[in-house]
């Protein structure tokens, strides 16, 4: 298997896997856009619209390609449930969200919300994790990628499409099973038109209601990051407790907790090693003293620094000025923020 673009990659299987990950999840990392091209598409029609920061995933049997984007060859397909796509020996299987809870995951798997029941199951699982701290086994398996994850986190946010599928019949869609947004002839306009991320979630049963519920549940992104945390720390259900998911370090006995942690803020956990702060963005984790952990917990559930300092002063029996200093130190040294206000 060869890599093209006026210069090669040392390991095209690894590059292909990384690019496919971006295409499946919709989350950008190394490439501006990733195009999965089906059999029967003339690669020459893509040359005018791709750039050197794009990635083309081309079937092994397609015609030679000579354009500015990096190109890698794959075999197989990723259209129907049970399909598999390979770069060399590295492959990924497509599976339905509901079925993934009952089948044995044996390798890299893309899990998609195929229909109404799978969308309902996703929302129910998120609510269950919030109440009990129990996460769906498939989503905390490091081998599983959630299709359209970027769209699930913020379905109404507008952005230029970055994960595109070019079908053999000339249609262009978004993501694994997303909406058709145009044709090959329309590609210049499609690539220049911001669209709601929800186009990656496909059409079908309950789509409108699903997007509305995702939008109303502000904690969905935090929930998805919590599944990343479980993967990052190789945790399984029952081995640790995550603040905000069936457990809180500090009970809200004074009724002053008026916020939820910001989605991307570090997570406070109780583990066998003690109280830990873990950040899924920087991948850092550190043990905390009980007092520092209390400061973190209070700050993340307070809507303003003054509210947090007042609560810490009461809980730790400190002067307000000392409590305020602890809040400032947590913000500076640990990257902790006050939370987002929760309406009563």
Secondary structure, DSSP 8 states (H G I E B T S, - for coil): --EESSS--S-HHHHHHHHHHHHHH---SS-SEEEEE-TT--THHHHTT--TTEEEEEETTS----SSSEEEEEEE--SSTT-EEEETTEEEEEEEHHHHTTS---S-EEEE--SHHHHHHHHHHHHHHHHHS---GGGGSTTEEETTHHHHHSTT-EEE--EEEE-TTSEEEETTT--EEEEGGGHHHHHTSEEEGGGGG--STTHHHHHHHHHH-TTHHHHHHHHHHHHHTT--TTS-EETTBS--SS--TTS---EE--TTS-EEEEETTEEEEE-TTT--EEE--HHHHHHHHHHHT-SSHHHHHHHHHHHHT--HHHHHHHHHHHHHHH-----EE---
